Amino acid sequence: MLQHLVLDELQSAAEPCDMDGEAAALLRETGLVTVLPALNGQWIILPCGPVGAVQIGDLLVEVKPKSKLKLSRLLFLLGYARNPGFKPGDIAGLEDRDLFGALAESLARQVQSALARGVLNGYVAVEEALRTVRGRIRVGDQISRRPGMLLPLEVSYDDFTVDIAENRILRTAIRRILHVPRLSEDVRARLVHLDAKLDGVVPLRTGSPLPPWTESRLNERYVPALRLAEIVLRNMSAEAGVGRHRVASFVVNMATVFEDFVTTALSEALAEQPGITSPQYPAFLDQDEDLKSSSRIRMYVDVVHEISGRPALIFDAKYKASSWSGAYPNADYYQMLAYCTSLELPRAWLVYAGSGIPRIRRIAHSATSIVEFPLDVSRKPAELLESVRELAAAAMQAFVLDTVMADNSLEDVRG
């Protein structure tokens, strides 16, 4: 019987559960939870930072994000952070059940739709040694590898085949999902049937990078399935564990997911404005320019928008909870003050994952202001992206106002 344990990301206490030592060790190795021994051979399982799910035999452990995100919202954040072309419809219709069941059902549905009109074929560049001429002879390789020999010939040619990047991604994702224990018989049968349709496609090796592909008119029916398949391949592992257990895990770091999403969404929102947006903008807090870079106080700002070659807007994304009083950690404000001091700007934007309204913190004995701007990641994708656009517009408007005020102050001093 499946034992299903659901934990909240911020949960600090839990009831002991039954599990053998081998399963406990495998669960600990996934990095999703902390596993502590309890009395009578039982174990206490607590979240340790990431969110996601791990299934080991008959045990399924899920850690839900603090904002009670539905699976479709989490996958949207993951997908959009990688590619702003990712659409909410690419993961629409996921059922509110366990993560692996929902992923398997959605992947089966998307791939079935992609292959409804047959498997996509394409041209692939091939280099091999043949006893007949095909395509172009690679003279340099022929001389270096087979000096003085006429056969076999080193040739290169374009082969029209099903073994293209798109199909390799789909087949690899299907096979990874099929390793998940306790999938429903219906979903498993559909995935096996789809895998058979991709006969002749070589799956990707474990750990190898995903092959690049470009969205086009020819593969547009594949795109939703490819977006979901890439999420599966980047974040999920499924394999035979030590001993008698099979392990499947889907583990993500929400702090990284939120930071990547904010960076991508802000870059898109600011693209219409003059200037250039840069992620992980390098800066130094000290002025010891005579020192080597490695000896200076280096900082990397999450997002900086430059206008006319100078920093104009500063953003930093934080995925964390406020305290019981509603305040955020003091260290965040110290960090933002350091950014403003280093980049000589009077304002910075602290973007939190949460609900609420923006609030301005004016730093004592300085002209610096830090704006808390919450982003409610549980909102619908279109509404969330609109909030990011509002953030970009508010930041640009504030920059213009700060610039005007600074120019007026300078004129008053000169007068």
C-alpha positions, 0 to 999 in steps of 0.5 A: 500500500502506498504511504503518501507523506505531504510536507509544507516547505516551512514545516518544522515538526512531523510525526514519525513514520515507518520505513526501513533503513535502506529506504531512509538512506536513499531518501536522505541522499535525494536532498529533498528532506532531512531524515532523522531516527526516532524510537521503535525503528521509526523515522522523522522526515522534515523538509530541508529547503528544496521542494518536489517529490521523492518516491521510493518503493511504496513511500511517496514524500512530497514537499509543497512550496510555502505559497501553496503553489499548484503543480502547474504554477511551479512548472510555469515558473520553471519553464518561463525562467528557461525560455520566455516563450513558455506558455501557460497552455504548455502545462495546462490541465494538470490534475491536482494529485501526486506530482509523479502521477500528474507529470506522467499523465500530462506528458502522455497527453502532450506527446500523444498530441504531438505525434497525432499526425505522425513522427517528425522527421528532419535532416541530421548531419552525419559523419562516418566511414563508408566503402562508397561515396555519399555526400562529401568526402572529408579529405583532411580526416581521410589523410590523417586517419587513413594515409595512403588508403582509398577505402573506407572513405571518411564522408559527411552527409545529411540524413533524413531521419526520425533520430532528431533532437526533438524526438530524442528529448521526447523519448528520453523523457518518456523512458525516465517517467516509465521508471517511476514506481507505481504509475497507473496501468493506464498511463504506463500503457499509453507511455509504452505505446508512445515510446514504441511510436518513436522506434529508431530514435536513440535516447539521450545518455544520462547526464548528457546536455539536452540537444538544442532545437529551434521552434519553427512552423515544422515542429510547432505541434511538438512545442508543448510536449518539448517544454514539459519534457525538458522540465522532466529531464532537467529536474527529475531522476528515476533509477534503480536504487541500492538493494530492492528499491526503485527511486524517482525524484523531482527536486527543485530549489525554489530560491533559484527558481524564483530568482531565475524567473524574476530575472527572465521576466524583468529582462522581458518587461524592460526590453521595451525601455531604453538600455540593457538589462544584465543578470548577476551584475558584477560590482565592488563594495570597496574602492581599493582599485590597486588591489587584485580583483580577487582581494576586493569585496566583490558583489553580484547583483541579481538584475541591473538595468543600465541606461547610457552605459550606467546602472539605473535600476537595481533589483534583487529577488528573495524567496523567503518568508517574513517573520511573525511581525511581517518584517523581512530579514535585516540582512536583505536591507544591508545588502541592498544598501551596499548595492546602492552605495557601490552603484551610486543609486538612491533606490533599489527594488527588493522583490519578494515571493509573497502577497501584499502591497509595495512598501518603501523603506527610507534609510536613516541619515542617507538619501537611499530608499529600498522598495519592497515589492511582493510578487504573488507566485500563486497567481495565474501566469498572465497575472504574475507576468503583469505584476512584473511589468508593473514592477518594471514600469514603477521602477522606470518611473521612479528612476526618472523622478530621482533623476529630475530631483537630483538635477534640481538639487544640483541646480540649487547648489550651483545657484 
